[in-house]
C-alpha cells in the first residue's frame, strides 16, 4: 500500500491468515507522493512505484519485503491539480507495456503539456519512448483490465465544483 503524504510504500503481511495485517513494514521511503503500485513476479519480483514526477522499478525481495535497486524508467510532469499516478501492466502480447495515468493539471483548461489528462504507455523495463494510450481523461485514478478480453477500463473522475443540484 502507498502512503502518499508520508512518502512511503508499505507491505501489510497477514502471516496467520486471519484477514488482518500483522503489521505495516516499510518497503520503500523518501518518495515523492507515491501512489500507483504494480508488482510483477517472473523469475524474480519487481515492484513499479509511481511517484508524482516519475515511475521507477525496483527489485522486490519477498523475504525481507524491501524494494531495492531503484531504476527510474519514466519521467512525468509535476503534480499540480491531480498528483496521483496509477499503474497497470497490460495483458497477453502486451504484458511488457506499463500504463500510467496522469491527471489534469487544473480543473478545466487546455493543457500545455500533452502528458496531462492522459494514460501513457511505456516499456516496463525502461528505455524507449512513452506513448499516448488514451487522452482527454481529467483524472483516471483507477485502471483495470477486463479478465476475459484484456480491454483496459479506467475511471473518469469528472469535473469538480459543479454543485449538488446540477
Secondary structure, DSSP 8 states (H G I E B T S, - for coil): -EEGGGTEEEE---TT-SSS-S--EEEE-S-SS---EEEEESSSEEEEEE-SSEEEEEEEETTTTEEEEEEEEEE----SS---EEEEE--GGGTTEEEEEE--SSSS---SSTTTTEEEEEETTS-S--EEEEE--S----EEE-TTT--EEE-----S---TT-
